[in-house]
Amino acid sequence: MISRDETDSGQINRIKRHTDIRKTLQEEGISYRTAETVASASDNDLKSTTSNTTFLNLFGPKIKDSTVTRFKLFMVSSFGTLLDLQPC
């Protein structure tokens, strides 16, 4: 069972991370609104990755880790085949 202190410290860490991201982006010259949006998106990404570790969140859609491996193998083998078929 998770104690209330552990939950509170998790919230405090999330708020600190959110604030750090926003302040850093603002120091780099990004507007407050944009920095806040990026920090909020970072919070949402953190929640989604901790809730379900079997999926990889890549630009929005959720895909399985095995799909990434298959895609990489397909790309490498296709590249190798194209190099073999290319005339000298």
N, C-alpha and C positions, 0 to 999 in steps of 0.2 A: 504494500500500500504506500502511496506517495503522500508524504506529509505536506502540510500547508506551507511550511518554510521552503521546501524544495520547489513547490509550484511558484511561490512568490519570487524566489531567486531566479527562476527561469524567466519570469515576466520582466524582472529588473534587467537581466542580461539582454533580453530582446529589445527593451526600450533603449538601453545604452547603445546597442549595435545600430538600431534605427537612427538614433540621434547622431552617432558618429558618422554614419554614411551620409546623412543629410548635410551635416556641417562640412564634411570634407568636400562634397560636391559643390557646395556654395562657395567655399574658399577657392575652388578651381574656376569660379565664374559662372556656374550654372544657376539658373533662377531658382527661387525657393520652391515654386510649384513643381518644377521638373525634378528637383532633388527629392522632394517629398514623395513624388510618384515612384521614383526609382527605389527609395528606401522602403516604401510600402510593398513594392513588387518583390524586393529582396526578402521581406518578412513572409510573404505568401509562398515564395519558393522554398524557404526554410521549412515552413509548415508542411508543404506537400512532400518534401523529400524525407522528413522525419516520420510522417504518417505511413508511408508505403515505400519500403526500400527496394522492392522488386521491380519498380518502374523507374525509368529515367525521364525526367522532364526536359525535353529539348525543344525550345521555341514554342511551347504551348502544348502540343499533343503528347500524350503519355505513350511511350513505347517500351517494350520489354528489352532487357539487356541482351538477350539472345538475338534479337532482330538487328541490333547494332553490329554484333559479331558477324552475322550472315552478310550484312551489307558490306562490311569491310572486306570479307573474303571474296565476295562477288566483284567488288571494284578492283582489287589487286589481281585477281585472275583475268578479268576483262582487259586490264591494262597490259598484262603479260601477253595475252593472246593477240592484242592489237600490235604489239611490238614484234611478235613473231611473224605476223602476216604482212608487215610493212616491207615493201621491196627495198633492196639495198641501194 
